Amino acid sequence: MAGRPTTWLIRPLATGLAAACIGGAPVGAAADVDAWVRQLGADQFARREFAARSLVDEGKAATVPLERAIRDGDLEVASRGIEVLRQMLDANDEGTVVAAEESLERLAADGGGAVRRLAAAATEFHRLGRAATARERLESLGAAFRERPPVDGRGLEVEFHAAWRGAPADIRLIGDLQRLAAVSMHGVPVDADTLAVLGSLRGVQRIDLFGTGAGPAEARLLAERLPDARIDVRRGGRLGVSSTVFGGRCEIRTVEPGSAADQAGLRSGDVVVSIDGVDVTSFEELTTRLGDRAPGDVVRLDVARRDGTADGEPERIECLVRLDAW
């Protein structure tokens, strides 16, 4: 008889615990979130602060009730709710960060006038912070940045070359950069994940992949995903010359010291007439043909070189060049 009351006590307790869980989540937790959301409009500062901290700590589970309150509440509740979402963007939990980002983006797109402006400002502030952090990290790993005169608001260029010490996962940080106009990868292997990151760079104007292992199939994939960008994919053979003449004859203006061209005896002012017996009519055509060559390949260049007199006939020279790697 002494043990029977214990049995009667255990059964209601077990039933109560089962009823307190729906879908594996305690009902009490959802009630707490709703209470904290309501307290954002409390008169007492301490209650508002406690509610805000509690919502930030709750994370992802609080974003939907918060967004609803921001849309339905007064401006003070909305501004406090947006600040809570902004603080969630700094959470260590990726799910919380993504959920807060999505809520802010929706509010910035279709919230009321003041809500839309506050959400847009919070989102932009977060993006600028991420961009600065991404650039600092990439530079510390050897990526090179350049600022060009902006075109359509974009002027930032990033280059990955022999100095790059990062892992493929680090390259994903380029998705956080702002005003990105061009990405160049020279001799840095491109895997499927990196290709996916490059293909997601909406608005980028140029992607150069030289000696990365990418080929025609990868070039086509990027061209399909980024139809407005110029995609330049080369196997990696490097001559080491440049030109400022475009649309006309293939005149070399600079020869990089120590490059394959320098070792083969090419000079500034030389005009490349043909490569491996095929006529070359412009510098762009020369670079296109070299794009199919790998490091170590030997190419024959027919070059016209003036003897230094104004009216002298150019000398025809044949150069055998073993290409460098990017």
C-alpha positions as a Markdown table, in Angstrom:
| # | Residue | x | y | z |
|---|---|---|---|---|
| 1 | Met | 0.0 | 0.0 | 0.0 |
| 2 | Ala | 2.9 | 2.3 | 0.8 |
| 3 | Gly | 4.2 | 2.2 | -2.8 |
| 4 | Arg | 0.9 | 3.0 | -4.6 |
| 5 | Pro | 0.9 | 6.8 | -4.1 |
| 6 | Thr | 4.3 | 6.9 | -5.8 |
| 7 | Thr | 2.9 | 5.2 | -8.9 |
| 8 | Trp | 0.0 | 7.7 | -9.0 |
| 9 | Leu | 2.5 | 10.6 | -8.8 |
| 10 | Ile | 4.8 | 9.3 | -11.5 |
| 11 | Arg | 2.1 | 8.8 | -14.2 |
| 12 | Pro | 0.8 | 12.4 | -14.2 |
| 13 | Leu | 4.4 | 13.7 | -14.3 |
| 14 | Ala | 5.3 | 11.6 | -17.3 |
| 15 | Thr | 2.1 | 12.7 | -19.0 |
| 16 | Gly | 2.9 | 16.3 | -18.3 |
| 17 | Leu | 6.4 | 16.0 | -19.7 |
| 18 | Ala | 5.0 | 14.5 | -22.9 |
| 19 | Ala | 2.4 | 17.2 | -23.3 |
| 20 | Ala | 5.0 | 19.9 | -22.8 |
| 21 | Cys | 6.9 | 18.8 | -25.9 |
| 22 | Ile | 5.6 | 19.1 | -29.4 |
| 23 | Gly | 7.9 | 18.1 | -32.3 |
| 24 | Gly | 10.8 | 17.7 | -29.8 |
| 25 | Ala | 10.8 | 21.4 | -28.7 |
| 26 | Pro | 9.5 | 22.5 | -25.3 |
| 27 | Val | 6.4 | 24.6 | -25.5 |
| 28 | Gly | 7.7 | 26.6 | -22.7 |
| 29 | Ala | 10.6 | 27.8 | -24.8 |
| 30 | Ala | 8.3 | 29.2 | -27.5 |
| 31 | Ala | 6.2 | 30.9 | -24.8 |
| 32 | Asp | 9.4 | 32.5 | -23.4 |
| 33 | Val | 10.3 | 33.8 | -26.8 |
| 34 | Asp | 6.9 | 35.3 | -27.3 |
| 35 | Ala | 7.1 | 36.9 | -23.8 |
| 36 | Trp | 10.6 | 38.4 | -24.6 |
| 37 | Val | 9.3 | 39.8 | -27.9 |
| 38 | Arg | 6.5 | 41.5 | -26.1 |
| 39 | Gln | 8.9 | 42.9 | -23.5 |
| 40 | Leu | 10.8 | 44.8 | -26.2 |
| 41 | Gly | 8.0 | 47.3 | -25.8 |
| 42 | Ala | 8.1 | 47.5 | -22.0 |
| 43 | Asp | 8.4 | 50.8 | -20.3 |
| 44 | Gln | 11.2 | 49.7 | -18.0 |
| 45 | Phe | 14.7 | 49.8 | -19.5 |
| 46 | Ala | 15.9 | 46.8 | -17.6 |
| 47 | Arg | 13.0 | 44.6 | -18.9 |
| 48 | Arg | 13.7 | 45.7 | -22.5 |
| 49 | Glu | 17.4 | 45.0 | -22.1 |
| 50 | Phe | 16.8 | 41.6 | -20.5 |
| 51 | Ala | 14.4 | 40.7 | -23.3 |
| 52 | Ala | 16.8 | 41.7 | -26.0 |
| 53 | Arg | 19.7 | 39.7 | -24.5 |
| 54 | Ser | 17.5 | 36.7 | -24.1 |
| 55 | Leu | 16.4 | 36.8 | -27.7 |
| 56 | Val | 19.9 | 37.2 | -29.0 |
| 57 | Asp | 20.9 | 34.1 | -26.9 |
| 58 | Glu | 17.9 | 32.2 | -28.1 |
| 59 | Gly | 19.1 | 32.6 | -31.7 |
| 60 | Lys | 17.5 | 31.1 | -34.7 |
| 61 | Ala | 14.3 | 30.1 | -32.9 |
| 62 | Ala | 13.5 | 33.7 | -32.1 |
| 63 | Thr | 13.9 | 35.1 | -35.7 |
| 64 | Val | 10.4 | 34.3 | -36.9 |
| 65 | Pro | 8.5 | 35.8 | -33.9 |
| 66 | Leu | 10.9 | 38.8 | -34.0 |
| 67 | Glu | 10.2 | 39.4 | -37.7 |
| 68 | Arg | 6.5 | 39.2 | -37.1 |
| 69 | Ala | 6.6 | 41.7 | -34.2 |
| 70 | Ile | 8.8 | 44.1 | -36.3 |
| 71 | Arg | 6.2 | 44.1 | -39.0 |
| 72 | Asp | 3.2 | 44.4 | -36.6 |
| 73 | Gly | 4.6 | 46.5 | -33.8 |
| 74 | Asp | 5.2 | 50.2 | -33.3 |
| 75 | Leu | 8.4 | 51.8 | -34.5 |
| 76 | Glu | 10.2 | 51.5 | -31.1 |
| 77 | Val | 9.6 | 47.7 | -31.0 |
| 78 | Ala | 10.6 | 47.5 | -34.6 |
| 79 | Ser | 13.9 | 49.3 | -34.1 |
| 80 | Arg | 14.7 | 47.2 | -31.0 |
| 81 | Gly | 13.8 | 44.0 | -32.9 |
| 82 | Ile | 16.0 | 45.0 | -35.9 |
| 83 | Glu | 18.9 | 45.7 | -33.5 |
| 84 | Val | 18.4 | 42.2 | -32.0 |
| 85 | Leu | 18.6 | 40.6 | -35.5 |
| 86 | Arg | 21.7 | 42.7 | -36.2 |
| 87 | Gln | 23.4 | 41.3 | -33.1 |
| 88 | Met | 22.4 | 37.8 | -34.2 |
| 89 | Leu | 24.6 | 38.3 | -37.3 |
| 90 | Asp | 27.6 | 38.1 | -35.0 |
| 91 | Ala | 26.6 | 34.7 | -33.5 |
| 92 | Asn | 28.9 | 31.7 | -33.7 |
| 93 | Asp | 26.0 | 29.5 | -34.8 |
| 94 | Glu | 25.7 | 29.6 | -38.6 |
| 95 | Gly | 22.0 | 28.7 | -38.6 |
| 96 | Thr | 21.3 | 31.8 | -36.5 |
| 97 | Val | 23.4 | 34.0 | -38.7 |
| 98 | Val | 21.6 | 32.8 | -41.9 |
| 99 | Ala | 18.2 | 33.1 | -40.3 |
| 100 | Ala | 18.9 | 36.7 | -39.1 |
| 101 | Glu | 20.3 | 37.6 | -42.5 |
| 102 | Glu | 17.2 | 36.3 | -44.3 |
| 103 | Ser | 14.8 | 38.1 | -41.9 |
| 104 | Leu | 16.7 | 41.4 | -42.4 |
| 105 | Glu | 16.7 | 41.0 | -46.2 |
| 106 | Arg | 13.0 | 40.4 | -46.3 |
| 107 | Leu | 12.3 | 43.4 | -44.1 |
| 108 | Ala | 14.6 | 45.5 | -46.2 |
| 109 | Ala | 12.7 | 44.4 | -49.3 |
| 110 | Asp | 9.1 | 44.7 | -48.2 |
| 111 | Gly | 8.9 | 46.1 | -44.7 |
| 112 | Gly | 7.2 | 49.4 | -44.0 |
| 113 | Gly | 9.0 | 52.7 | -44.8 |
| 114 | Ala | 10.9 | 53.1 | -41.6 |
| 115 | Val | 11.3 | 49.4 | -41.0 |
| 116 | Arg | 12.7 | 49.0 | -44.5 |
| 117 | Arg | 15.3 | 51.7 | -44.0 |
| 118 | Leu | 16.4 | 50.4 | -40.6 |
| 119 | Ala | 16.7 | 46.8 | -41.9 |
| 120 | Ala | 18.6 | 48.0 | -45.0 |
| 121 | Ala | 21.0 | 50.0 | -42.9 |
| 122 | Ala | 21.6 | 47.0 | -40.6 |
| 123 | Thr | 22.2 | 44.7 | -43.5 |
| 124 | Glu | 24.6 | 47.1 | -45.2 |
| 125 | Phe | 26.5 | 47.7 | -42.0 |
| 126 | His | 26.9 | 43.9 | -41.6 |
| 127 | Arg | 28.0 | 43.4 | -45.2 |
| 128 | Leu | 30.6 | 46.2 | -45.0 |
| 129 | Gly | 32.0 | 44.5 | -41.8 |
| 130 | Arg | 32.1 | 41.1 | -43.5 |
| 131 | Ala | 33.8 | 42.6 | -46.5 |
| 132 | Ala | 36.5 | 44.3 | -44.4 |
| 133 | Thr | 37.1 | 41.1 | -42.5 |
| 134 | Ala | 37.3 | 39.0 | -45.7 |
| 135 | Arg | 39.7 | 41.3 | -47.4 |
| 136 | Glu | 42.0 | 41.4 | -44.3 |
| 137 | Arg | 42.0 | 37.6 | -44.2 |
| 138 | Leu | 42.6 | 37.1 | -47.9 |
| 139 | Glu | 45.5 | 39.6 | -47.8 |
| 140 | Ser | 47.1 | 37.9 | -44.9 |
| 141 | Leu | 47.1 | 34.7 | -46.9 |
| 142 | Gly | 48.8 | 36.3 | -49.9 |
| 143 | Ala | 46.0 | 37.5 | -52.2 |
| 144 | Ala | 46.7 | 40.8 | -53.9 |
| 145 | Phe | 44.1 | 43.6 | -54.2 |
| 146 | Arg | 43.9 | 46.5 | -56.7 |
| 147 | Glu | 41.5 | 49.4 | -56.9 |
| 148 | Arg | 40.6 | 50.4 | -60.5 |
| 149 | Pro | 38.5 | 53.3 | -61.7 |
| 150 | Pro | 35.0 | 52.0 | -61.0 |
| 151 | Val | 32.7 | 50.8 | -63.8 |
| 152 | Asp | 29.1 | 50.4 | -62.8 |
| 153 | Gly | 30.2 | 51.0 | -59.2 |
| 154 | Arg | 32.7 | 48.2 | -59.2 |
| 155 | Gly | 36.5 | 48.7 | -59.2 |
| 156 | Leu | 37.9 | 46.1 | -56.8 |
| 157 | Glu | 40.2 | 43.4 | -58.3 |
| 158 | Val | 41.6 | 40.4 | -56.4 |
| 159 | Glu | 44.4 | 38.2 | -57.7 |
| 160 | Phe | 45.5 | 34.8 | -56.4 |
| 161 | His | 49.0 | 33.8 | -57.5 |
| 162 | Ala | 52.2 | 32.1 | -56.4 |
| 163 | Ala | 52.2 | 33.9 | -53.1 |
| 164 | Trp | 48.8 | 32.4 | -52.1 |
| 165 | Arg | 49.0 | 30.3 | -48.9 |
| 166 | Gly | 45.3 | 29.8 | -48.2 |
| 167 | Ala | 43.2 | 26.7 | -48.6 |
| 168 | Pro | 40.4 | 26.3 | -51.2 |
| 169 | Ala | 37.9 | 27.0 | -48.4 |
| 170 | Asp | 39.4 | 30.4 | -47.8 |
| 171 | Ile | 38.7 | 31.4 | -51.4 |
| 172 | Arg | 35.0 | 31.4 | -50.5 |
| 173 | Leu | 35.6 | 34.7 | -48.7 |
| 174 | Ile | 35.6 | 36.5 | -52.0 |
| 175 | Gly | 31.8 | 36.2 | -51.9 |
| 176 | Asp | 31.8 | 38.7 | -49.0 |
| 177 | Leu | 33.8 | 41.4 | -50.9 |
| 178 | Gln | 32.0 | 44.5 | -52.0 |
| 179 | Arg | 32.3 | 46.2 | -55.4 |
| 180 | Leu | 34.2 | 43.2 | -56.8 |
| 181 | Ala | 34.9 | 43.7 | -60.5 |
| 182 | Ala | 37.5 | 41.0 | -61.3 |
| 183 | Val | 39.0 | 37.8 | -60.0 |
| 184 | Ser | 42.3 | 36.5 | -61.4 |
| 185 | Met | 43.8 | 33.1 | -60.4 |
| 186 | His | 47.3 | 32.3 | -61.7 |
| 187 | Gly | 48.6 | 28.9 | -61.0 |
| 188 | Val | 46.2 | 28.2 | -58.1 |
| 189 | Pro | 44.2 | 25.0 | -58.6 |
| 190 | Val | 40.5 | 25.4 | -59.0 |
| 191 | Asp | 38.2 | 22.7 | -57.6 |
| 192 | Ala | 34.5 | 22.2 | -57.9 |
| 193 | Asp | 33.8 | 24.3 | -54.7 |
| 194 | Thr | 35.9 | 27.2 | -55.9 |
| 195 | Leu | 34.2 | 27.0 | -59.3 |
| 196 | Ala | 30.8 | 27.2 | -57.6 |
| 197 | Val | 31.9 | 30.3 | -55.6 |
| 198 | Leu | 33.1 | 32.0 | -58.8 |
| 199 | Gly | 29.8 | 31.2 | -60.5 |
| 200 | Ser | 27.9 | 32.9 | -57.7 |
| 201 | Leu | 29.6 | 36.3 | -58.1 |
| 202 | Arg | 26.8 | 38.2 | -59.6 |
| 203 | Gly | 27.9 | 41.5 | -61.1 |
| 204 | Val | 31.6 | 40.5 | -61.4 |
| 205 | Gln | 32.9 | 41.8 | -64.7 |
| 206 | Arg | 36.0 | 39.5 | -65.4 |
| 207 | Ile | 37.3 | 36.2 | -64.3 |
| 208 | Asp | 40.8 | 35.0 | -65.4 |
| 209 | Leu | 41.8 | 31.4 | -64.7 |
| 210 | Phe | 45.4 | 30.8 | -65.9 |
| 211 | Gly | 47.1 | 27.5 | -65.2 |
| 212 | Thr | 44.5 | 26.5 | -62.6 |
| 213 | Gly | 43.5 | 23.1 | -64.1 |
| 214 | Ala | 40.3 | 24.6 | -65.5 |
| 215 | Gly | 39.5 | 24.0 | -69.2 |
| 216 | Pro | 36.8 | 24.6 | -71.8 |
| 217 | Ala | 34.1 | 22.9 | -69.8 |
| 218 | Glu | 34.7 | 25.1 | -66.8 |
| 219 | Ala | 34.8 | 28.2 | -69.0 |
| 220 | Arg | 31.5 | 27.3 | -70.5 |
| 221 | Leu | 29.9 | 26.7 | -67.0 |
| 222 | Leu | 31.1 | 30.1 | -65.8 |
| 223 | Ala | 29.9 | 31.7 | -69.0 |
| 224 | Glu | 26.4 | 30.2 | -68.5 |
| 225 | Arg | 26.2 | 31.4 | -64.9 |
| 226 | Leu | 27.8 | 34.8 | -65.5 |
| 227 | Pro | 26.7 | 35.8 | -69.0 |
| 228 | Asp | 27.7 | 39.4 | -68.6 |
| 229 | Ala | 31.3 | 38.7 | -67.4 |
| 230 | Arg | 34.4 | 38.1 | -69.5 |
| 231 | Ile | 35.7 | 34.6 | -68.8 |
| 232 | Asp | 39.4 | 34.0 | -69.8 |
| 233 | Val | 40.6 | 30.4 | -69.2 |
| 234 | Arg | 44.1 | 29.4 | -70.2 |
| 235 | Arg | 46.1 | 26.2 | -69.7 |
| 236 | Gly | 48.9 | 28.1 | -68.1 |
| 237 | Gly | 51.7 | 28.7 | -70.7 |
| 238 | Arg | 53.1 | 32.2 | -70.1 |
| 239 | Leu | 55.1 | 34.3 | -72.5 |
| 240 | Gly | 55.8 | 37.3 | -70.2 |
| 241 | Val | 54.9 | 40.3 | -72.5 |
| 242 | Ser | 52.3 | 43.0 | -72.6 |
| 243 | Ser | 51.0 | 45.5 | -75.2 |
| 244 | Thr | 49.2 | 48.8 | -75.2 |
| 245 | Val | 48.2 | 48.3 | -78.8 |
| 246 | Phe | 44.8 | 46.8 | -79.2 |
| 247 | Gly | 42.8 | 46.2 | -82.4 |
| 248 | Gly | 45.9 | 46.4 | -84.6 |
| 249 | Arg | 49.2 | 44.6 | -85.2 |
| 250 | Cys | 50.7 | 42.5 | -82.4 |
| 251 | Glu | 53.3 | 44.9 | -81.1 |
| 252 | Ile | 55.1 | 44.1 | -77.9 |
| 253 | Arg | 55.5 | 47.1 | -75.6 |
| 254 | Thr | 57.0 | 45.5 | -72.5 |
| 255 | Val | 59.0 | 42.3 | -71.8 |
| 256 | Glu | 59.1 | 41.1 | -68.2 |
| 257 | Pro | 62.7 | 40.6 | -67.1 |
| 258 | Gly | 63.6 | 36.9 | -66.7 |
| 259 | Ser | 60.4 | 35.7 | -68.4 |
| 260 | Ala | 60.3 | 33.2 | -71.3 |
| 261 | Ala | 60.1 | 36.1 | -73.8 |
| 262 | Asp | 63.1 | 37.8 | -72.2 |
| 263 | Gln | 65.2 | 34.6 | -72.3 |
| 264 | Ala | 64.2 | 34.0 | -76.0 |
| 265 | Gly | 65.5 | 37.5 | -76.9 |
| 266 | Leu | 62.2 | 39.3 | -77.6 |
| 267 | Arg | 62.3 | 43.1 | -77.2 |
| 268 | Ser | 60.0 | 46.0 | -76.8 |
| 269 | Gly | 58.8 | 47.1 | -80.2 |
| 270 | Asp | 58.9 | 43.7 | -81.8 |
| 271 | Val | 55.9 | 42.8 | -83.8 |
| 272 | Val | 54.8 | 39.1 | -83.7 |
| 273 | Val | 53.8 | 38.1 | -87.1 |
| 274 | Ser | 52.9 | 34.4 | -86.6 |
| 275 | Ile | 53.0 | 31.7 | -84.0 |
| 276 | Asp | 53.9 | 28.1 | -85.1 |
| 277 | Gly | 53.3 | 29.3 | -88.7 |
| 278 | Val | 49.8 | 30.6 | -88.2 |
| 279 | Asp | 49.4 | 34.4 | -88.8 |
| 280 | Val | 48.8 | 36.6 | -85.8 |
| 281 | Thr | 47.0 | 39.9 | -86.5 |
| 282 | Ser | 46.6 | 41.3 | -83.0 |
| 283 | Phe | 47.8 | 41.0 | -79.4 |
| 284 | Glu | 44.5 | 39.6 | -78.4 |
| 285 | Glu | 44.9 | 36.8 | -81.0 |
| 286 | Leu | 48.4 | 36.0 | -79.7 |
| 287 | Thr | 47.1 | 35.7 | -76.1 |
| 288 | Thr | 44.2 | 33.5 | -77.3 |
| 289 | Arg | 46.5 | 31.1 | -79.1 |
| 290 | Leu | 48.9 | 31.0 | -76.1 |
| 291 | Gly | 45.9 | 30.2 | -73.9 |
| 292 | Asp | 45.9 | 26.6 | -75.3 |
| 293 | Arg | 49.5 | 26.0 | -74.4 |
| 294 | Ala | 50.8 | 24.5 | -71.2 |
| 295 | Pro | 54.0 | 25.5 | -69.2 |
| 296 | Gly | 57.0 | 24.0 | -70.8 |
| 297 | Asp | 55.5 | 24.0 | -74.3 |
| 298 | Val | 57.8 | 25.4 | -77.0 |
| 299 | Val | 56.3 | 27.8 | -79.5 |
| 300 | Arg | 57.9 | 29.3 | -82.6 |
| 301 | Leu | 57.3 | 33.1 | -83.0 |
| 302 | Asp | 58.1 | 34.9 | -86.3 |
| 303 | Val | 58.9 | 38.5 | -85.3 |
| 304 | Ala | 59.4 | 41.7 | -87.3 |
| 305 | Arg | 62.1 | 43.9 | -85.7 |
| 306 | Arg | 63.1 | 47.3 | -87.0 |
| 307 | Asp | 66.9 | 48.0 | -87.1 |
| 308 | Gly | 66.5 | 51.5 | -85.5 |
| 309 | Thr | 66.3 | 53.6 | -88.6 |
| 310 | Ala | 63.1 | 55.4 | -89.4 |
| 311 | Asp | 62.8 | 54.0 | -92.9 |
| 312 | Gly | 64.6 | 50.8 | -92.6 |
| 313 | Glu | 63.0 | 47.5 | -93.5 |
| 314 | Pro | 62.1 | 45.4 | -90.5 |
| 315 | Glu | 64.3 | 42.4 | -89.9 |
| 316 | Arg | 62.5 | 39.0 | -89.7 |
| 317 | Ile | 63.5 | 36.9 | -86.7 |
| 318 | Glu | 62.5 | 33.4 | -85.6 |
| 319 | Cys | 62.3 | 32.8 | -81.9 |
| 320 | Leu | 61.8 | 29.5 | -80.1 |
| 321 | Val | 60.2 | 30.1 | -76.8 |
| 322 | Arg | 59.7 | 27.6 | -73.9 |
| 323 | Leu | 56.7 | 29.0 | -72.0 |
| 324 | Asp | 56.8 | 29.7 | -68.3 |
| 325 | Ala | 54.0 | 29.0 | -65.9 |
| 326 | Trp | 51.7 | 31.5 | -64.3 |
